[in-house]
């Protein structure tokens, strides 16, 4: 659902932004508990602490816009409108999942709502978004292609090829970097030379900005402003400075190996839900009600998805290219 900048001060909007972030937070917390219990196979990467980026960007999108994500993509999927029950079913390997139970956490796709998929390989979704942007331009659909990627993709060469093509072909593409400070355990400040991603993008001619990724209001405002020009063919980049409050994945504690407990606690003070509630003067009772509703919705989604069957043997060759 696109949200007009003029509505940003309304109570109803502030509650809706909080609701969307609370839903993602509950999904991630429940999913991670299922993963730790062995109910979810493979691996998952939770976006706890980064909810404002997914919600803020998606709030500026139209239903016809198309989104690509990366390995930490549950939040992007839910923000774009993917049904929590079908997303849980995918994580649990059920046939009713958005990818038929065969994609799992890192390869979830739901084209019915414009979520074109999360991809596990770092930076791999970036050129696909440029291709989708080209198709949207050629077909004159009016759609924008949005691609989320982490700071670990900043130094992938394909990013710069993609930005260059998006500029010279005047494609409706929005590049969104979720800079959470670490590519697993490597600090982005160590791995990235020069003045950083925004300056690199400006050199290609993109409309490039940096935003506080812990403020859903600021992300929504900037995304809405930028999106109007992106639809006219001026490709843009938003670097959202954010932080994951949990480890990269299983086997990576929240702190102790490469970041201190003090650092994590400092960022917890800027939890996006807390920041939004304080900035918009939401009542504690309102927040508590929203969080309880989100908890019930997610628990119901999990219980329903548990009742779905796994894919059949015959499904092994469906959705597969062949001779």
N, C-alpha and C positions, 0 to 999 in steps of 0.2 A: 504494500500500500504506500503510494507516494504521499508525502506530507509537505504542505506548503510552508515556506519560511514564515509567513504571516501568522501561522497557527502555533508557532513554537512556544508562545507564552501561555497557552491555554492549559487549564488543569487537566482536561480530558486527554490532551496529547501527552502531557508529562506522565500521566498514569499509564497510557498505552505504551510509551517507550519503556517504562519500568516493567510493565507486564511482559513485553517481549524479551527483555534481558533476563527477567526472573525465570521465564520458561526455559531459556537456553541453559541457565545456571542449574536448574533442577535436572534437566536432561543429562547434562554432563556429569553431575554428581552421582546420579543413579546409574548411568552407564558405566562409570568408573568402578562403582561398587560391584556391578555385575561382572565386570572384567576381572577384578581381583578375586571374585568367587569362582572364576573359571567358566562362567556361563557364556561369556563372549570370547571367541577364539581369535587367534592372531594378535593384533594389538590395537590400541586406540590412542588418540592424542587429544586430550581435553583442552577446551578453550577457556577454562575458568580464569577470569580476570580480563578477558579480551572481548566480552560481550558487546560493549559499546560500539566497537568498530563494525561488527556484522549488522547490528540493529540500525546504527546511524546511516550507513551506506544504503542498506536495503530500504530504509524509510523514504529515500529520495528516488526510488526506482518505480517504473511502471510494471504492470503485470506482464507486459510483452517483452521486457528487458531480459537479458540472458546472463547467467552467472556461472563462472568457473571458480573452483576452489582448489585447495591443496590438501595435504594429509590431515590438517587440523580443521576439518570442514563442517562438523556438526552444526555449529552456530550459524554459518552461512546458509546451510540448507534450511534450517528452521526459520531463519529470518526471511528467506525468500518464499516461504510458504509450504515447505515439505511437511507432510503430516507426521507428527511424532510417533504414532503407532507404526506406520510403515517404515520409518527410519529405524526404530527399535527392532522391527522384524528383520531388517537388513543386517543389523549388528549381530543378531542372534542366529543368522543363517537360515531364515525362514523363506519359503517360496513367495509369501506375500510382501516381502521386502521391496524397496524401491528398485533394486537391481536383481530381483528374483532370488535374493539370498546368496548370490554368488560374488558380490562385490565387496561386502563387508564395510568396515568403517572408512577405509581410504579410497573406495571406489563406488561411492553411492551417487546415484543419478536419478533425477526425476524431471524429465522434460516437460511434463504436464504443467509444471509451475515455473518453467524457465530455469531450473537448476540443472545445468549441463554436466555437472559431475565434479567430484573431488578426485584429484590424481596424486598418487604417492610420490612420483619422481619430482624432485625439487625443480621448480621452474617450468615443468613440462606443460602446464596449462596455459602459459603466457602466449605462445604462438597460436594456440588453438583459438584463443579469444580474438586475436587479430584476424584470423580466418573468418570467424563468425561475424566480426565487425565488417569485414569486406563483403560478406554475403548480405548483411543487412543493408549496406549501402547500395549494392547492385540491385537488390530486390526492392529497394525503397520502402522497407517495412517500418522505419522509424524507430527500430529497436536499438538499444545500446548494449554492447558487450562489456561486462565487468569481470575482471580477473583479480582474485585475491592471491597474494603470495607473501611469504615471510622474508625477513632480512637475510636468511640463508640463500635466497635466490638473487640477491642484489648483484653478486659478482658472476652470475651465469651469463655467458655471452649472448644467449638467445634473447635475453631481456632487451639488450640494446639493438639487436636486429629487429625485434618486434616494435620497439618504440619508434625506430626510424621509419619503418613501413607505415605505422599508424599515422605519423606526421605527414609523410610525403604523399600518401594516398588519401589524406583527410578522412580518417575512419572514426566512427563513433565508438571509441574504446576508452574505458576508464581503468587504469592500472591502480590497484590498491595494495600498498605494502604495509603489512602488519609488522612493524618493527618492535618486537618484544625484547630486543637486546641480546638475544642469543640464538645461534644456529646450533641446536642441541646444547653443547657446552662452550662453544666458541663465541666470544663477545663480538658483536657487530662492529664495535668501535675499534677492535683489533684487526678484523678481517677486511674492513672497508677503508681504502685510502682516499685521500682528498677531502673535499668538503661534504661528501655524502650524496645520497641518492637524489635529493631534490635538485641539487646543482647539476648533477649528471643529466637528469631529465630535461632541465631547462636548456641545456646545451643542444639537445635534439629539437627543441622548439615546442615541447609540451607545456601546457599550463600545469605547473607543478607546485604543490603546496604541502606544508607539514601541518599536522593538527594534533591536539591532545587527544589521544585515543582512549582516555579514561572518561571523557565527557561525551555522552551520547548526544547532547544538545549541540555541541560544537561540531561533531562529526556530521550530524544531520544538516546543520546550517551550511557547512562547506560543501558537502556532497550535493545539496540542492542547488547551490550557486553554480558549481562547476558543471553539473549535469546539463544545464540549459545550453551551454556552449558545446558540450560533447555531442549533443544531438545534432548540432549543426556541423559536425565534422572536425571539431578541434579536440584532438585526443588530449587526455589529461592524466595526471598522476597525483594521488594523495598518499602521503606517508603518514600513517597513524602511529604515534609513539605510544606503545602499550606495554603490557607485561603479563606473562602467564604466571599465575599464583601456584601452579602445581609443576611437577616435573615434566620433562619432555614427553616421556612415555613410561611404561613399566620399567622398573629397575633404576629409575632416576628420581631420587627424593627431591622434595621441594627445595631443600637447601643442604649444604654440607660438602658437596663435591666441588662445585665451581662458583657458587654464590653463597653469601653468608645469610644466616638467619636474620640478621639485622636488615639486610637489603630487602628480603622478602616481606618482613614485617612493615617496613617503610612503605612498600608498594601496596600492602594490604590496606593501609590507611586511605589509599586512592582507589579502592575497589569501585568499579564503575556504578554499581547499584547504590553504594553509599554516597558517591559523588553526586549522582543525579538527584537522589532524595534530598540531600542538603541544599543543592543549588536551586531547586525548584520548590522548596518548603513543603514537600509531601509529608503528610502526617504518618507517624509510625503505625497507626492503626490501618491506614490505607495500604502501606507497604506490607504489613503482616498479612492482610487479607489477600493481596495479590500473590504473595509467596505461597500461602496455603492453597489457593486455587491452582497455582502452577504445580505444586506438589501432588495434588489429587489428579490433575490431568496427566502428568508424567507417569505416576504410579499406575493409573488406569491403562495408559498406552503400553506400559511394560507387561502388565498382566494379560492384556488382549493379545499382544504379539507372541507371548509364550504359548498361546493356544494354537498358533498357526503351524502347519506342517513344514518340514524341510523340503527342499527341491527334490523331485523324483529323479531317478536315473535317466529318464527320457529328457529331462531339462538340461542335461550336460552339454548337448549340442545346439541348444536354442540360443539365439542372440550371438552366434559365433559365425564369423565369415569363413567360407569354405569354397572349394571348387564347384 
